[in-house]
Amino acid sequence: MIECWRLWTGDDGDSHVEHGVVDLGDDVDALMTGAIPATSVKFQETPAGHEFSWHPAPTRQFVITLSGVLHFATRDGENFTLQPGDVLLAEDTTGSGHTWTLDDSAPWRRVYVVLADGVDVPFRRD
C-alpha cells in the first residue's frame, strides 16, 4: 500500500487530517488502483525554508512530494509531516484551511494531480 495523508473539511468548517493508504486492491500479482480520472498535472518548486499561512486547497487534488520536508498544521492543532515520496490527498477546499512550513534542508518539489469532479479515490483510513 502507498502511504497517504488526507486533508478534508469537517462540518465545523475546519480542516482535519487523517492518515491512511491508497488502496491498491487485493491482487498480489498486480497491486494497482484502477484509473483515477484527473483534469491536469502540474509541477512546482518552492525554496527551502518557505512557509504558507492559512489557506484551503485550491481544488481537490493529490500532491506528491518529490523532495523537501514539510510540516502541516490545522487550526485545531492537528499536525503531520510530509517526506519525499509521500502522497497528500487535499480535499479541504473550503473552510479555515491549513498551513505548512518547509524545512531549510531542501526545496519542496512536488506534483499536483488535479482530480476530476466527483471521482472516487481509493483512500483507506488507518
Order of alpha helices (4+ residues) and beta strands (2+ residues): beta-beta-beta-beta-beta-beta-beta-beta-beta-beta-beta
